[in-house]
Amino acid sequence: GYLDRRTNTLWLARDRVGIKPLYLARYGAHRVAFASEIKALFAHPEIPCRPDVHALSSFLTYQRFEGRWTPFEGIEDVRAGSLLKITQDAIEETVYFDVLRDVEIERLLTCAQRDPQQLITELDDAFAESVRIHLISDAPLATMCSGGLDSSLVTAVAKRFKPDVVAYVANVKGAPVSEGAKAQRVGRHVGCQVRQVDVDLEDLFRLWPTIVWHGDQPNAHANDMPYLLVARACHHDGIKVVLTGEGSDELFGGYSWQVQAYQMWRKRRLHARWIPNVPFLRLAGRVHPALSPVALKPLARDPFFRREQLEDRQDVLRRACVTDGARRLTRHEALFKKLERVKPVEDRAFLARALEDWYGN
């Protein structure tokens, strides 16, 4: 935020993908309050604390809030990539970044024709430079290392620039995969000390209300509680800055549903290629869905939908568009259409899914 006293203008800005939170409340006659936490706004006597039932119904369906929605009436989430100019007369919003508007199709197509090894080299250099820059700190610094690809790479590169760096890992007891064991293996490989924070099932339930309080919204991620314990351990050890691999799955397609989007559209493309759209097969498709021809263009109106991913009640809300006014469906269709020149269609679907997850979160 920046207050220009010369013109009595307040400027508020949010980073491009909304990593840093920023909330706005309008109250009284042309008055506003802003904060990085919703609970701070409720400290004001004129700002009531009331649930937004409509927004909460959307959260039950998608496990995230859409657009400016928050769990509370009258509290707005300043949109990622936006700039607000607030004067005594009005609030003007300028969107300086929107992935749907600003994705560079020509650049994507050009990169697709380049040598993959050269692209990997450029990515490696950019990644290392990013880690180096984020290591600039006048306070004690560490990394979070779960033993997965992203955080392990961050730790390995950080070790290159800062030989005494220490890593932290949350090890959930009884989990199908021990992140503690994986992280310790990474630590031995790169020569980095890994401090392990053990977490049991009781910790997950005990800390759930605390996470909701810190996040100002319902919690849909079980890993938030282990993260809290790691943050407490870092604080206890005097660590003030922590590097993580957060956000890489959204950007690099690391989630299972992003792979499923690729696989689903590959099957659709092959199906459409080998099963012609003729009356006989359309009729046969009523008996057995596998014989039914696939029309790719209508399916692009809802490109990422897999019915088996939703419970019945979620599907009813989704099809009725009562939760978000079809905002997500509209954006999905528009992004999928904008990437139309990306071939084959499964690559297009994978890229669109990853971009939507990156920007939508």
N, C-alpha and C positions, 0 to 999 in steps of 0.2 A: 504494500500500500504506500501511497505518496500523497501528501496534502500540499497543494500549491496555494499558499496563503495570498499570493498576488491576485489570483482570480477566484479564490475561495472554491477551488475544485478538488475533489477527492478522486484519485486514480487507484483502481484495484485491478491486479492482473493475476492470472493463473497460468502455470506452466503448460506446455503443449499437450501433455497427456494426463494432467491432473494428479501428479504425484503428491504435490503439496496441497493439503485441504484448505478451502476457503469458503466461508458461509456468510450469507447476507440475510438480515431481517429488516422488513419495512414495518414501521409502526407509527402511530400518531399521524400528524399532518406533515407529510413530506420529511419524515425522519428515517434514518437508517442506522443500523449497527452491523458491524462485521467482526469476524473472529476466525481463527483457525480451528476452533472446537465449538460445537453447537452448545455444549453445556455452559460455555462462557457467555453466550447470548442470553441464556435464561437467568443469569445473575441480574439482568436489567429488570426492574419492577414492572415495566410496561410491555414486556414480551412474554406472552403466555406459553405454557408448555402443554400442547395438545397433540395427540397422535394424528397422523394423516392416514386414514384407513385405506384410501385409494392407493397411495404409494406403497403401503405395507402389503397390499394384495399383489402388487407387481413384484415385490421382493420375494414373496412366497413362490412365485412362478419362476423367476429368473435368478434368484439369489443375488440380485444387485438392483440398485435404484437407477431409474432412467432420467436423462436430462438434468433438470434442476431439482428433481424431487429429493426429499429427505424424509425421514420417518415422522417429521413434525410439521404441523400446519404453520404456514407463514415463514418457514425457514427455507431459504433457497441455497442450493449448491451452485456456486459460481462455476460456470462451464469451463472445462479444460480448453486451453487455447484461446481464451477470451480476455478482453480488456474492457473494464467498466469506467466510464467517465460520469461522475456523480456531482451534480450542481444543485443549487436550491430549487431549480425548476424541473429537472428531469434526470433520468438515468439512461445513458446511451451505451449500448453494447457493441463492441467491434470484435468479430471473430478473426483472429490473425492466423489460426491454424485449425484445419479440419481435414482429417484423412480422406474423407469422401471427396472433398473439393480439391485437395492439394496433392494427392498421390500422382506421381509423374509417370504416366503410361509409357511415353517414349523412352524414358530412362530405363524402365523395366525391360522393355523389348530390346534395347541396345545391350543391356547387361546379359540378356539371355543368349546373345550371339558371341559373347566374349569367352576367352579361355577360362574354364572353371578354376584352374590352379592359380591364375593371376588374381582372380576375385578372392580366393581363399587367402592369398598373401596380403592383399589390401585389407581384408577383414581382420586378419591377425595383427597387422600394424595398427589399425584403428582401435582395436580392442585393447592392445597393450598401452597405447597412448591414453585411452580413457581411464584405465586403471591407474596409470602413473599420475594423471592429473588429480584423481580422487584421493590419492595418497598424500596430497599436500595438506598438512594439518599441523597446527601448533599444539595439539592435544594428543594423548595416547590413542593409538588406532589399532584395530584388529579386523579380522574377517569372520564371516559366518561360513562354515564349510559343512554341508550335509553329506558330502561324498558323491553328490550328483555332478553332472557334467558342468553346469554353469558355475556353481559356487566353487567347485574344485579348480576350474580354470582361473577364476578371479584370485583365488588363494595362491595358485602357482605363479601367476604373473606378479602379484603383490610381493611374493617372496623374492622375485628377481630384482625388484627395485628397493625393497625394504627387507633385508636379510633377517631381522629380528621380529618380523611380524608373527603374531599369534592368532590361531584360528579357534573358533568356538563351534560346538555342535550340540544339538538337543537330541538325546537318545531316549525315545519313548519305549519303555519296557513293555514287552509283549507284542510289539508291532510286528507285522509280517516280515519287514526288512529292517535290520538294525542300521540306522544311519550312523550311529556311533562307530561301529566296526568299519564301515565304509570310509568315514572321515579319517579315522586313525590310519587306515591304509594309505589314503592320499597324503596324510601328514608325513608318514615314513618315506613315501616316494619323493616328495619335494623337500624334505628336511625341515618341516615346520611343526612346531609344537601345537597339538590340538587339545584344548580343554573341553572335557565332556561334561554336559549337564544332564543328569538322569531325570526322566519324567515318568511318573506312573499314572494309571487311570484316574486315581483320586485327584491328582493335580489338574487334569483336564476338566473335571466337573467343578472343582473348587474355584478355579480361576475363570470359568466361563462368565460369571457376572462381571468380573473385573475387566475382562476384554470388551464386553458390551459397553461398559462405562467409558473405557478409553476410546473406543471407536465411535461412540455416539449413534450406534445403529445395531440391529440384530447381527449376530455373528454366524456366518455360514462356512467358516474355515476352521477345521480342527487344529491346524498348525499354528494358529495365533497364540494359543496358550503356551506351547513350547517356546515360541519366539519370545514371549514375555519373560519366561524364566531365564533364557539366554541373555536378554537385555539386563535383567537384574544381576546376573553373574558378571556381566561386563562392567556394570556400574560398581559392583562391589570390588572389582579388581582395578578400578580407576580408569577403565576404557571409556572414552567419550565419543569416538567415531567408529562405526562399523560398516564395512563394505559387504554387500550381499549380492546374490545372483537374482534377486527379485526382478520380475518383468521380462526375463529372457525367454521363458516358455511362451508367453504371448507373442513375442517378436520373432522367435525362431521356430515356432510350430512344435513345441515340445509336449503339448497336451494330446491325450488319446483322441478327443473328439475332433481335433484338427486332422489327424491321420485318418479318422473315420470319414471326414468330409472328402478327403482325397479318394479313399477307397469307394465311397458311395457313388461319386460322380464318374469314376472310372467304369464301374459296373453299369451305370446308366448309359454312358457313351457306347460301350460295347453292346449293350442290350439294344439300343436304338439303331446300331449299325447292322446287327444280324437279324433282328426281328422287324420286318417291314410293317408299316401302319396300314394294314388292309382290313376290310370289314370282317373277314373270316376270323382273323386272329383277335380282333377286338371282341368278337363274340366269344371266342375260346377263352379270352382273359377273364371273363365272368366266372368261368368254371375253375380255372387255375391261374392265379395272378402272374406266374412266371411266363405264361404265354401271351400276356397283354403287352402290346407295343408301348414304348416309352417315348413321350414327346418332351424333349429337353427344354424347349422354350417356356412352356407353362410351369415346369418345375423350378425354373429360375426365379419365379416370383416368391418362393420360399426356399432358398437354396440350401439351407443347412438343417432342414427339418428331418429328424428321425423320430418317428412316433414312439419307438421303444425307449427313448430317453426320458419321456415324460410320464408321470403318473396320470391317471384318468382325470382327476380334478384339475391338474395343471393344463391338460390338453383342452378341457372345456373352456377354461379362462382364456387360453391362448387363441383358440379358434374364434371365440366371441370378441376378441380384441378389447375386453373390458379392463385390462390391467394397464396398458400403456398406450391405448389408442392406435395400436399397430405401428408405433414408432420404430421398434426394432425391425419388424418385418419390412417396413418401407426402406430403412437404411440398408438392410441386407440386400434387398432387390436392387437398389440403386448402385451399391458398391459392386455387386456381381455384374451388373450391366456395364459399368464403367471399365471393368477389367476384361471386357468381351474379346479384345484382341490378343489376350494371353492364351496360348494354346499349349497342350490340349486342355480340355475343359476341367480335368481333374487338377491340373496345376493352377488354373484360375480359381477353383474352389478352395484349394489349400491356402493360396495367398490371400484370398478374400477373408477366409475364416481367421487367419493369423492377424491380419490387419484390424479386423473388427474387434477381436479379443484385446489386442494391444491398446487400441484407442478407446474401446468401450469401457475398459476397466479404469 
